[in-house]
Amino acid sequence: MNSVLELDPLSAHCTFADTLRGADMIARTLCEIGVSTVFCYPGGANLEMLDALSRVDIALIRTEHEQGAVFAAQGYARATGRLGVCLATSGPGATNLVTGIADANSDSIPVLAITGNVATHWLGKNAFQEVDIVAVTRPITKQARQVRQFEAIGPALRDAAALALAGRPGPVLLDFPKDIQQACSVTNEPTPIRAVEPVTMTLTPEQIGRIARLLMESRRPVIYAGGGIVASGTSALLVQLAEQLQCPVALTMMGLGAMPDGHALLLGPLGMHGAYCANVAVNEADVVLALGVRFDDRVIGDPASFAQGAAIVHIDVDAAEIGKNKAVHIGAQADLRAALPELLRLAKPIATAPWLRYLRSVAAARPLKVAQNSGTGLSGPRAIAMLAERLPAEAVVATGVGQHQMWAMQYLRARQARAFLSSAGFGTMGFGLPAALGAKAALPQVPVIDIDGDGSLNMTINELSTCRRYGLGVKIFVVNNQWLGMVRQWQDMIYQGNRVLSALGDDERAARPPGSAPYPDFPAIAGGYGVAAERVERAEDLPAALERMLADPDQPYLLDVMVAREDNVFPMIPAGKSYRDVIFAPM
């Protein structure tokens, strides 16, 4: 994947005394590299940094858990393309960041995680709240480093920010022992600003010639595009290439929004729960042009049978991804910003009319179909479709993880890049709400909606407090079926209906008594945090409730939508199988 990300301009409001603590140097450098927001949680080993940060022009947003801070930093970065920053204390504060750092690593999100630690003379002595967070996070970061000298603070932060943003973006962690934060120096010199150097790798003339010949000889080409298009800011070039070639496009979840919804050449999402026509196109193509993707298992299923008859061209900024999961015919490590113009220069229309007609017939025969409401009740897909009809074009949507995430991918198409924020590679439940609040902090004028499930929201619902405290008008749309829905679906399909621990209530088989509140009672919990909320149980009541939810853009609002308890996500390609093994919804 590729990055077109840049650091923000130098803040004009940073002033410092002649004598600087290490913590002041941290704050100063963050200002100089353009950081405007830090998501954090206080503790003994980071109080020095928080004191310094409170004295500069950086907004400090305290989440209710360090995992919320790192997911909020992700939401900020995913929605803007800028560096997301989070700050935690030592020990459990640092380890609470680990899941979010691993998530950012999986989806290539530029996050700078800063941690405090015990003083250097206590390191390695099992001091209170000591942990070797550098060793813990080294496998899941682009760099994990502990800074032990005052003079290294500025360079370490500048290098970390540049590294997080360059090439294939990703998380970086810097750990600052307490005594380094407290160390003093006398200086009036600003820390030099290091610009992010763009990756300039492009295709070789020989590669361009081979790719051009393959495309010109093709009759069933397809472009398989992913998060690298979004990260590199090359969505317009993708559309131009597809139109110039008259080539259909299938997108990964991370690539949603890279081509506008409704485009004639867009087939939709592919993979385990993707559009059937997108999976058919990639698997029956004679040439697959893979741009900024990593051939992950939820897309390709069985590697041996995936795109079996196709010549595969894989272009990615990360050489390690090329050929890792699927052998390719032409593999090129290149920046898409440089590679796509080269392909456009030689691209000519391909005779794809019969191929496009065939794919349209497949889509018509097996469409992504929204399940109809049953009586006065709501299906999960129908509820999301009704929300989609009312969302402004500029809205940004974050999701939790589960059935609602798949339905959102299927039916709530992103209208532009960076408008669909979801934990795709790591699949982390609880991602939706904190990611949405991070996006809202970055884009206060843009409507931000968290489409969440009851199980996923239950993991991070405490972040409603953060929304309320800072006036972050995130709208939480809960698709509530009273299950860990995807777990229940797999248990029914694979484990003979043995629904172990997948019910949110006490009895997985019993219906809710008439007039009783579902469990958990999300509107009651929201009320405890001072957030307006309501519950909808009938289809006819949802439109008016949506209007109320969206009415005030500056206030958070939770809408608990009770949907059919046992809807499943279809189509579904079983794990490790091919598109020929797809399971469709019962007729």
ZAMARGU-4260 file (C-alpha; in steps of 0.2 Angstrom, whole numbers, plus 5000, padded with zeros to 4 digits):
<rodrens>
0) 5000/5000/5000 | 5005/5018/4998 | 5005/5034/5008 | 5002/5052/5002 | 5001/5058/5020
5) 5009/5074/5026 | 5013/5082/5043 | 5002/5097/5047 | 5010/5114/5046 | 5020/5121/5061
10) 5009/5127/5074 | 5010/5146/5077 | 5005/5146/5095 | 5020/5136/5103 | 5030/5146/5116
15) 5042/5139/5128 | 5053/5145/5142 | 5072/5145/5141 | 5073/5130/5153 | 5065/5115/5146
20) 5061/5099/5154 | 5061/5083/5143 | 5042/5084/5144 | 5042/5101/5137 | 5053/5096/5123
25) 5041/5082/5119 | 5027/5095/5119 | 5037/5107/5109 | 5042/5094/5096 | 5024/5088/5094
30) 5019/5106/5091 | 5032/5108/5078 | 5027/5093/5068 | 5009/5099/5067 | 5001/5088/5080
35) 4985/5096/5086 | 4976/5083/5096 | 4982/5069/5108 | 4970/5056/5115 | 4976/5051/5132
40) 4973/5044/5149 | 4983/5050/5164 | 4994/5040/5176 | 5009/5042/5187 | 5022/5040/5173
45) 5014/5052/5160 | 5009/5066/5171 | 5025/5076/5167 | 5020/5075/5148 | 5002/5080/5152
50) 5008/5095/5162 | 5019/5101/5147 | 5005/5097/5134 | 4992/5107/5144 | 5003/5122/5141
55) 5004/5122/5122 | 4991/5123/5108 | 4987/5104/5108 | 4969/5098/5112 | 4970/5084/5125
60) 4955/5072/5124 | 4954/5060/5139 | 4946/5044/5134 | 4939/5032/5147 | 4951/5018/5143
65) 4968/5018/5135 | 4961/5006/5121 | 4948/5020/5118 | 4963/5032/5116 | 4972/5022/5103
70) 4956/5018/5093 | 4952/5037/5094 | 4969/5040/5087 | 4965/5028/5073 | 4949/5036/5069
75) 4957/5053/5068 | 4970/5045/5056 | 4958/5035/5046 | 4947/5050/5043 | 4960/5062/5038
80) 4976/5054/5033 | 4986/5063/5046 | 4995/5056/5061 | 4985/5050/5075 | 4993/5052/5092
85) 4989/5043/5109 | 4997/5044/5126 | 4997/5032/5140 | 5006/5029/5157 | 5017/5014/5161
90) 5012/4996/5165 | 4994/4993/5162 | 4991/5009/5154 | 5004/5004/5141 | 4998/4987/5138
95) 4980/4993/5136 | 4986/5001/5120 | 4992/4984/5113 | 4976/4978/5104 | 4974/4995/5096
100) 4992/4996/5090 | 4990/4978/5083 | 4974/4984/5074 | 4983/4999/5067 | 4997/4988/5061
105) 4985/4976/5052 | 4976/4990/5043 | 4991/5001/5040 | 4986/5016/5050 | 4998/5030/5055
110) 4998/5031/5074 | 5011/5037/5086 | 5009/5029/5103 | 5018/5038/5117 | 5020/5029/5134
115) 5028/5035/5150 | 5039/5022/5160 | 5047/5021/5177 | 5064/5030/5179 | 5079/5023/5170
120) 5087/5017/5187 | 5072/5006/5190 | 5070/4998/5173 | 5072/4980/5174 | 5069/4979/5193
125) 5050/4975/5193 | 5046/4992/5199 | 5028/4997/5201 | 5019/4998/5185 | 5035/4994/5175
130) 5033/4984/5158 | 5045/4982/5144 | 5032/4989/5132 | 5046/4991/5118 | 5048/4972/5118
135) 5029/4969/5119 | 5025/4980/5104 | 5041/4978/5093 | 5032/4964/5082 | 5017/4975/5079
140) 5025/4992/5075 | 5035/4999/5062 | 5047/5005/5076 | 5046/5003/5095 | 5059/5013/5104
145) 5063/5019/5122 | 5071/5036/5123 | 5084/5038/5137 | 5093/5054/5133 | 5086/5072/5133
150) 5095/5077/5117 | 5087/5062/5108 | 5069/5067/5112 | 5066/5079/5097 | 5075/5068/5084
155) 5066/5052/5090 | 5049/5061/5089 | 5052/5068/5072 | 5059/5052/5065 | 5044/5042/5073
160) 5031/5053/5065 | 5040/5053/5048 | 5041/5034/5049 | 5023/5031/5053 | 5017/5041/5038
165) 5030/5036/5025 | 5028/5022/5013 | 5016/5009/5019 | 5009/5018/5035 | 5008/5010/5052
170) 5010/5013/5070 | 5026/5018/5080 | 5029/5018/5098 | 5040/5029/5109 | 5043/5026/5127
175) 5049/5039/5139 | 5056/5035/5156 | 5050/5047/5170 | 5067/5054/5173 | 5070/5058/5155
180) 5053/5068/5155 | 5060/5077/5171 | 5077/5081/5165 | 5081/5099/5161 | 5091/5108/5148
185) 5093/5126/5143 | 5090/5129/5125 | 5082/5142/5113 | 5084/5132/5098 | 5069/5125/5089
190) 5070/5107/5085 | 5073/5105/5066 | 5058/5099/5056 | 5060/5083/5046 | 5049/5083/5031
195) 5041/5066/5026 | 5050/5060/5011 | 5038/5052/4998 | 5041/5035/4992 | 5047/5037/4974
200) 5047/5019/4968 | 5039/5017/4951 | 5037/5004/4938 | 5051/4999/4927 | 5049/5001/4908
205) 5050/4982/4907 | 5036/4980/4920 | 5026/4993/4911 | 5028/4985/4894 | 5023/4967/4901
210) 5008/4974/4910 | 5002/4984/4895 | 5003/4968/4884 | 4994/4958/4897 | 4980/4970/4897
215) 4979/4973/4879 | 4977/4954/4876 | 4964/4952/4890 | 4946/4950/4887 | 4941/4947/4905
220) 4951/4959/4916 | 4947/4965/4933 | 4955/4978/4945 | 4956/4972/4963 | 4959/4987/4973
225) 4962/4990/4992 | 4967/5001/5006 | 4983/5006/4996 | 4972/5017/4985 | 4965/5026/4999
230) 4981/5028/5009 | 4990/5035/4993 | 4976/5047/4988 | 4974/5039/4971 | 4956/5036/4970
235) 4954/5048/4955 | 4968/5039/4946 | 4959/5022/4949 | 4943/5028/4942 | 4952/5036/4927
240) 4961/5019/4924 | 4946/5009/4925 | 4936/5020/4913 | 4951/5021/4901 | 4952/5002/4901
245) 4934/4999/4902 | 4938/4987/4916 | 4927/4982/4931 | 4933/4985/4949 | 4931/4975/4965
250) 4936/4983/4981 | 4941/4976/4998 | 4933/4983/5014 | 4949/4994/5016 | 4946/5001/4999
255) 4928/5005/5000 | 4925/5023/4994 | 4940/5022/4982 | 4927/5022/4968 | 4911/5031/4970
260) 4895/5021/4974 | 4885/5019/4958 | 4899/5019/4946 | 4895/5008/4931 | 4911/4999/4933
265) 4910/4996/4951 | 4906/4978/4956 | 4906/4981/4975 | 4915/4973/4989 | 4923/4955/4987
270) 4928/4942/4999 | 4919/4931/5012 | 4903/4941/5013 | 4906/4952/4997 | 4895/4954/4982
275) 4894/4937/4972 | 4898/4946/4955 | 4914/4954/4963 | 4920/4937/4968 | 4915/4929/4951
280) 4924/4943/4942 | 4941/4941/4951 | 4940/4922/4950 | 4935/4920/4932 | 4946/4934/4925
285) 4960/4931/4913 | 4970/4946/4921 | 4969/4953/4939 | 4977/4970/4942 | 4979/4970/4961
290) 4982/4988/4967 | 4987/4991/4985 | 4980/4975/4992 | 4988/4960/5002 | 4978/4945/4997
295) 4971/4942/5014 | 4963/4925/5018 | 4945/4933/5020 | 4947/4939/5002 | 4955/4924/4993
300) 4949/4910/5004 | 4958/4895/4996 | 4974/4902/4989 | 4976/4888/4976 | 4959/4890/4968
305) 4959/4909/4969 | 4960/4918/4952 | 4966/4901/4946 | 4966/4905/4927 | 4972/4923/4928
310) 4988/4932/4926 | 4990/4942/4942 | 4999/4958/4942 | 5002/4965/4960 | 5008/4982/4963
315) 5011/4987/4981 | 5023/4999/4991 | 5027/4985/5003 | 5038/4972/4994 | 5034/4959/5008
320) 5016/4958/5003 | 5020/4953/4985 | 5019/4934/4983 | 5016/4931/5001 | 4999/4924/5001
325) 4997/4921/4982 | 5010/4918/4968 | 5009/4932/4955 | 5014/4934/4937 | 5021/4951/4939
330) 5025/4959/4956 | 5031/4977/4957 | 5035/4986/4973 | 5030/5004/4968 | 5021/5019/4974
335) 5004/5020/4966 | 5005/5039/4964 | 5020/5035/4952 | 5014/5019/4945 | 4996/5023/4940
340) 5001/5038/4929 | 5013/5026/4920 | 4999/5014/4917 | 4987/5027/4911 | 5000/5033/4899
345) 4999/5017/4889 | 4981/5011/4894 | 4969/5009/4879 | 4951/5003/4879 | 4949/4984/4880
350) 4935/4975/4871 | 4926/4970/4888 | 4908/4973/4882 | 4904/4954/4883 | 4913/4952/4900
355) 4903/4967/4907 | 4887/4960/4901 | 4891/4943/4909 | 4895/4951/4926 | 4879/4962/4925
360) 4869/4946/4922 | 4878/4938/4937 | 4874/4953/4948 | 4856/4953/4943 | 4854/4934/4946
365) 4863/4935/4963 | 4861/4953/4970 | 4866/4959/4987 | 4848/4960/4993 | 4841/4969/5008
370) 4831/4957/5019 | 4813/4963/5020 | 4806/4968/5037 | 4795/4955/5045 | 4778/4962/5050
375) 4782/4977/5061 | 4799/4971/5065 | 4815/4976/5057 | 4829/4966/5048 | 4847/4972/5052
380) 4851/4976/5033 | 4834/4985/5031 | 4838/4996/5047 | 4855/5000/5039 | 4847/5004/5022
385) 4835/5016/5030 | 4849/5025/5039 | 4859/5026/5023 | 4844/5034/5014 | 4845/5049/5027
390) 4864/5051/5028 | 4872/5067/5021 | 4884/5064/5006 | 4899/5070/5017 | 4895/5058/5032
395) 4909/5047/5039 | 4904/5030/5046 | 4913/5020/5058 | 4908/5002/5063 | 4910/4989/5076
400) 4914/4971/5072 | 4901/4958/5068 | 4886/4955/5058 | 4882/4974/5057 | 4899/4977/5050
405) 4896/4965/5036 | 4879/4972/5032 | 4886/4990/5033 | 4900/4985/5020 | 4886/4977/5009
410) 4873/4990/5010 | 4880/5007/5016 | 4892/5011/5001 | 4905/5024/5005 | 4903/5039/4994
415) 4921/5045/4995 | 4938/5038/5002 | 4940/5039/5021 | 4921/5039/5024 | 4920/5020/5030
420) 4931/5017/5045 | 4931/4999/5051 | 4943/4986/5059 | 4946/4975/5043 | 4961/4965/5046
425) 4961/4963/5065 | 4942/4963/5067 | 4942/4971/5084 | 4926/4972/5093 | 4923/4988/5102
430) 4932/4998/5088 | 4917/5008/5082 | 4913/5021/5095 | 4931/5026/5100 | 4935/5027/5081
435) 4920/5038/5078 | 4924/5050/5092 | 4942/5051/5085 | 4935/5055/5068 | 4923/5068/5075
440) 4937/5077/5084 | 4946/5078/5068 | 4931/5083/5058 | 4919/5093/5069 | 4909/5099/5055
445) 4906/5082/5047 | 4892/5070/5052 | 4900/5055/5060 | 4890/5039/5064 | 4895/5023/5073
450) 4885/5008/5066 | 4888/4996/5080 | 4882/4979/5086 | 4875/4976/5104 | 4890/4965/5108
455) 4903/4976/5100 | 4896/4992/5108 | 4896/4983/5125 | 4915/4983/5125 | 4918/5001/5124
460) 4901/5010/5128 | 4911/5019/5142 | 4917/5031/5128 | 4900/5039/5128 | 4907/5049/5143
465) 4921/5055/5131 | 4908/5061/5118 | 4898/5070/5131 | 4913/5078/5140 | 4920/5086/5124
470) 4904/5089/5115 | 4908/5076/5101 | 4891/5074/5092 | 4894/5056/5087 | 4878/5046/5083
475) 4878/5028/5088 | 4866/5017/5078 | 4865/5000/5087 | 4859/4985/5077 | 4853/4975/5092
480) 4849/4957/5090 | 4853/4952/5107 | 4867/4941/5101 | 4885/4940/5097 | 4878/4938/5080
485) 4892/4932/5070 | 4897/4920/5083 | 4879/4913/5084 | 4879/4912/5065 | 4895/4901/5065
490) 4889/4891/5079 | 4873/4887/5070 | 4881/4883/5053 | 4897/4874/5059 | 4894/4868/5077
495) 4876/4861/5075 | 4868/4875/5084 | 4878/4874/5100 | 4876/4892/5105 | 4890/4893/5118
500) 4891/4910/5127 | 4884/4920/5112 | 4868/4926/5120 | 4869/4943/5128 | 4854/4939/5139
505) 4852/4925/5152 | 4843/4913/5141 | 4849/4911/5123 | 4832/4902/5118 | 4819/4912/5128
510) 4810/4927/5120 | 4811/4943/5129 | 4796/4945/5141 | 4783/4958/5134 | 4786/4976/5140
515) 4804/4972/5147 | 4819/4981/5142 | 4832/4971/5132 | 4849/4967/5140 | 4859/4977/5141
520) 4848/4992/5142 | 4858/5004/5131 | 4847/5019/5132 | 4848/5018/5151 | 4867/5016/5151
525) 4868/5031/5139 | 4857/5041/5151 | 4869/5038/5165 | 4882/5046/5154 | 4871/5061/5150
530) 4869/5056/5132 | 4851/5057/5124 | 4845/5040/5118 | 4830/5030/5113 | 4824/5013/5107
535) 4815/5008/5092 | 4806/4991/5090 | 4794/4994/5075 | 4799/4998/5057 | 4786/5012/5056
540) 4794/5021/5070 | 4812/5021/5063 | 4811/5036/5051 | 4806/5048/5064 | 4819/5042/5076
545) 4832/5044/5063 | 4827/5062/5061 | 4828/5065/5079 | 4845/5056/5080 | 4852/5067/5066
550) 4844/5083/5071 | 4858/5091/5082 | 4875/5088/5074 | 4884/5094/5090 | 4877/5082/5103
555) 4880/5063/5104 | 4864/5052/5102 | 4861/5034/5104 | 4848/5025/5094 | 4845/5007/5100
560) 4837/4998/5085 | 4829/4981/5089 | 4831/4969/5074 | 4827/4951/5070 | 4836/4940/5082
565) 4842/4927/5070 | 4846/4935/5053 | 4862/4929/5045 | 4874/4937/5034 | 4874/4931/5016
570) 4882/4928/5004 | 4895/4918/5014 | 4910/4909/5007 | 4916/4897/5021 | 4933/4900/5027
575) 4947/4892/5016 | 4934/4888/5002 | 4932/4895/4985 | 4919/4906/4977 | 4911/4890/4970
580) 4907/4885/4988 | 4897/4901/4992 | 4881/4900/5003 | 4867/4911/4998 | 4852/4916/5009
585) 4838/4903/5009 | 4825/4907/4996
</rodrens>
